[in-house]
Amino acid sequence: MTLLGKEQLTLRLVMVQYKGKWYRYLTSQLEPQRLPPLYIGALDWQRWRIEAAYQTIKRLLGLAYFWVGAENGLTWQGWATWLLDAVWVDLTDDVADTLGVPLADISLVYRSLYFCPLASYRGQGDDPIAYLAAEAQLFGLIKRKRQPAALVLLNLTILDDP
């Protein structure tokens, strides 16, 4: 495939049907055994989870309407967002470990952290992990189980025209 007069590039088209809707992905990884179609869909899902986390953190920090065009400002904003997300994921992972469930079964704890200082003030415990685990149902931290959707995978390779 020629793109704007640049060198030719061979791409693989992967189509995944999820809940009756087809999703299409292009990849330069042509070997399905190195990057199976199911992994491509999972990677895309993770990418959007990261985008959603970034949006949430910007909103919670009051940066949703903060615009910066300088490379330094963007770098600082990116690092601050990444660090805060890493702390939230780590706290959430600790709560999941305390409850003995996989991390994927727990919602991020950022909305529940507000209640930890109040619990400490009331003498209900000084350990935020233990408190959040004990009150996980109240805070809605445990995700409800959903029926897995059927996946139909179609794996194609786009070859260059001869």
ROTORDO-775443 format. One record per residue (C-alpha): residue in one letter; y, x, z. Coordinates in steps of 0.25 Angstrom, whole numbers, padded with zeros to 4 digits, always signed. Layout:
<drenlums>
AYXZ ...
</drenlums>
This chain:
<drenlums>
M+0000+0000+0000 T+0013+0006-0004 L+0025+0003+0005 L+0039+0005-0001 G+0035+0017-0009 K+0029+0024+0003 E+0015+0030+0003 Q+0003+0021+0002 L-0003+0015+0015 T-0016+0008+0016 L-0016-0003+0027 R-0027-0012+0033 L-0024-0027+0035 V-0030-0033+0047 M-0030-0048+0049 V-0033-0054+0062 Q-0035-0069+0064 Y-0031-0073+0078 K-0030-0088+0083 G-0030-0092+0068 K-0019-0083+0064 W-0020-0071+0055 Y-0013-0058+0059 R-0012-0047+0049 Y-0011-0032+0053 L-0009-0020+0044 T-0014-0006+0049 S-0015+0007+0043 Q-0028+0009+0051 L-0038+0006+0040 E-0050+0008+0048 P-0055-0005+0055 Q-0064+0003+0065 R-0052+0011+0070 L-0043-0001+0071 P-0051-0014+0071 P-0043-0027+0067 L-0044-0032+0081 Y-0037-0020+0086 I-0026-0022+0077 G-0023-0036+0082 A-0024-0031+0096 L-0014-0020+0094 D-0004-0030+0088 W-0006-0039+0100 Q-0003-0027+0109 R+0009-0024+0101 W+0015-0037+0103 R+0012-0037+0118 I+0020-0024+0118 E+0031-0031+0111 A+0031-0043+0120 A+0031-0033+0133 Y+0043-0026+0127 Q+0050-0039+0125 T+0047-0044+0139 I+0052-0031+0145 K+0065-0031+0138 R+0067-0046+0142 L+0064-0043+0157 L+0073-0031+0157 G+0084-0038+0150 L+0083-0030+0138 A+0080-0041+0128 Y+0094-0041+0123 F+0097-0027+0125 W+0098-0020+0111 V+0099-0005+0109 G+0098+0002+0096 A+0098+0017+0101 E+0085+0024+0100 N+0087+0028+0115 G+0089+0014+0120 L+0077+0009+0112 T+0069+0020+0118 W+0073+0017+0132 Q+0071+0002+0131 G+0057+0005+0125 W+0053+0014+0136 A+0058+0005+0147 T+0051-0007+0141 W+0038+0001+0140 L+0038+0007+0154 L+0041-0007+0160 D+0030-0013+0152 A+0020-0002+0156 V+0024-0005+0171 W+0021-0020+0169 V+0008-0017+0162 D+0004-0007+0173 L+0007-0017+0184 T+0000-0028+0176 D-0012-0019+0174 D-0013-0017+0189 V-0013-0032+0192 A-0024-0033+0182 D-0032-0022+0189 T-0029-0029+0202 L-0034-0042+0197 G-0046-0035+0189 V-0042-0041+0176 P-0039-0034+0163 L-0024-0031+0160 A-0024-0041+0148 D-0027-0053+0157 I-0014-0050+0165 S+0000-0054+0161 L+0011-0043+0163 V+0016-0044+0177 Y+0031-0042+0174 R+0035-0057+0178 S+0027-0056+0191 L+0033-0043+0196 Y+0045-0051+0201 F+0037-0057+0212 C+0031-0044+0217 P+0044-0040+0226 L+0045-0055+0231 A+0030-0054+0235 S+0033-0040+0242 Y+0045-0047+0249 R+0037-0058+0254 G+0026-0049+0259 Q+0016-0053+0249 G+0013-0038+0245 D+0019-0026+0240 D+0009-0023+0229 P+0014-0030+0216 I+0001-0028+0209 A-0007-0034+0221 Y+0003-0045+0221 L+0003-0048+0206 A-0012-0048+0206 A-0013-0058+0218 E-0003-0067+0211 A-0008-0065+0197 Q-0011-0080+0195 L+0002-0084+0201 F+0010-0075+0192 G+0001-0079+0179 L-0003-0064+0177 I-0017-0067+0174 K-0018-0072+0159 R-0026-0084+0156 K-0039-0082+0148 R-0038-0086+0133 Q-0048-0089+0123 P-0050-0078+0113 A-0045-0081+0099 A-0055-0078+0088 L-0051-0066+0079 V-0054-0065+0064 L-0052-0051+0059 L-0049-0047+0044 N-0048-0032+0041 L-0043-0028+0027 T-0038-0015+0021 I-0026-0015+0011 L-0029-0005+0001 D-0019+0002-0008 D-0019-0003-0023 P-0026+0006-0032 
</drenlums>
